[in-house]
C-alpha cells in the first residue's frame, strides 16, 4: 500500500528456525554498508527508510 509518500507493510509471523550466525553477520555487514551510503536510515522525525532482507 502506498499512502502519503511511503509504503506500509503488513507483518505476518511465520514460525521458523533462527538465522545461522554467518547469515546474521553477512546481512549486518551489508546493512552497515548501505547505511554508510545513506540508502538505509532514519529521518529526523523517526520514520525509517530503506529495506534489507535475506532469502
Backbone bond lengths (Angstrom), bond angles and torsions (degrees), N, CA, C in turn:
res aa  C-N    CA-C-N  psi(-1)  N-CA   C-N-CA  omega(-1)  CA-C   N-CA-C  phi
1 X - - - 1.446 - - 1.521 109.89 -
2 X 1.301 116.51 136.00 1.452 120.19 174.37 1.524 107.92 -113.53
3 X 1.325 115.75 128.16 1.449 121.92 -178.58 1.518 107.60 -151.17
4 X 1.311 118.17 127.11 1.453 122.92 177.00 1.519 113.30 59.83
5 X 1.335 117.95 33.36 1.452 121.33 173.51 1.513 116.76 83.79
6 X 1.312 117.90 6.43 1.458 118.88 176.46 1.523 109.75 -141.54
7 X 1.323 115.97 161.54 1.455 122.16 -176.80 1.525 109.10 -94.41
8 X 1.317 116.44 133.82 1.461 121.67 175.82 1.522 107.79 -104.70
9 X 1.306 116.35 138.15 1.457 121.62 -179.08 1.523 110.20 -112.23
10 X 1.303 114.68 151.51 1.459 121.52 171.36 1.518 106.90 -108.25
11 X 1.304 117.12 127.92 1.453 122.40 -176.92 1.535 110.32 -93.14
12 X 1.319 115.86 131.86 1.466 121.49 172.35 1.515 107.43 -122.60
13 X 1.317 117.15 122.94 1.453 122.61 -179.69 1.517 109.28 -77.23
14 X 1.318 116.36 124.13 1.462 122.08 174.18 1.519 107.42 -116.93
15 X 1.321 116.10 115.23 1.461 120.07 -179.51 1.526 108.95 -68.75
16 X 1.318 116.65 126.36 1.460 121.37 178.63 1.522 109.35 -156.10
17 X 1.306 114.71 174.43 1.459 119.78 177.84 1.525 108.97 -71.58
18 X 1.337 117.52 150.94 1.464 119.79 177.77 1.522 111.19 -67.51
19 X 1.328 115.40 160.48 1.459 120.11 176.81 1.524 110.23 -63.62
20 X 1.316 115.86 150.23 1.457 119.97 172.69 1.521 108.27 -69.91
21 X 1.313 117.42 151.53 1.463 121.95 -178.35 1.527 110.52 -55.45
22 X 1.319 118.39 -40.50 1.470 121.72 -179.36 1.527 110.73 -60.84
23 X 1.335 118.46 -38.64 1.461 121.64 178.36 1.522 110.98 -67.53
24 X 1.300 116.83 -38.03 1.456 121.03 178.72 1.524 110.11 -65.17
25 X 1.314 117.22 -42.84 1.463 121.52 178.48 1.518 109.92 -62.84
26 X 1.340 116.58 -45.66 1.464 120.36 -177.70 1.536 112.05 -62.92
27 X 1.337 117.23 -47.79 1.467 118.74 -178.08 1.526 110.52 -67.06
28 X 1.327 118.55 -32.77 1.460 121.24 177.46 1.525 111.46 -67.18
29 X 1.329 117.29 -37.95 1.466 120.76 176.91 1.531 110.47 -62.79
30 X 1.347 116.40 -44.14 1.468 120.21 177.93 1.514 111.60 -66.14
31 X 1.336 116.93 -39.66 1.461 121.05 178.22 1.523 110.39 -60.73
32 X 1.328 116.88 -43.90 1.465 120.68 179.09 1.528 111.44 -62.06
33 X 1.343 117.23 -42.17 1.470 120.72 178.51 1.524 110.86 -63.02
34 X 1.334 116.95 -45.11 1.461 121.04 179.65 1.524 111.67 -65.39
35 X 1.324 116.51 -36.78 1.465 120.65 177.72 1.525 110.22 -65.29
36 X 1.327 117.42 -42.94 1.473 121.23 178.84 1.527 111.09 -62.16
37 X 1.334 117.15 -32.43 1.461 121.69 178.93 1.536 112.37 -82.06
38 X 1.330 116.82 -5.15 1.457 120.95 179.60 1.521 113.84 80.09
39 X 1.343 116.94 17.83 1.461 120.75 -179.03 1.524 113.02 -92.54
40 X 1.323 116.73 -15.70 1.466 123.39 175.52 1.520 106.12 -133.19
41 X 1.309 116.72 136.42 1.458 118.29 179.06 1.510 113.05 174.64
42 X 1.310 114.92 -154.96 1.457 121.95 -177.53 1.519 108.80 -143.77
43 X 1.333 115.89 132.03 1.459 120.91 175.38 1.526 109.48 -72.96
44 X 1.316 116.91 164.11 1.464 121.02 -178.88 1.526 112.41 -62.40
45 X 1.347 117.51 -21.05 1.467 120.68 178.76 1.535 112.47 -85.74
46 X 1.351 117.12 3.17 1.462 120.97 175.93 1.510 115.15 94.86
47 X 1.327 117.63 -6.90 1.465 120.21 179.39 1.522 108.98 -81.59
48 X 1.329 116.07 128.83 1.458 121.07 179.81 1.515 111.60 -85.16
49 X 1.338 115.66 157.42 1.472 120.40 175.64 1.525 108.98 -139.15
50 X 1.312 114.74 154.70 1.456 121.12 -178.13 1.523 110.23 90.95
51 X 1.290 115.31 161.13 1.458 120.56 -177.09 1.517 108.78 -154.48
52 X 1.310 116.18 144.42 1.463 121.28 177.43 1.519 107.83 -144.28
53 X 1.321 115.75 141.98 1.469 119.78 178.58 1.522 109.46 -153.63
54 X 1.312 115.06 165.13 1.473 122.53 176.04 1.510 107.59 -120.46
55 X 1.305 115.59 138.19 1.467 120.16 174.36 1.497 109.84 -111.67
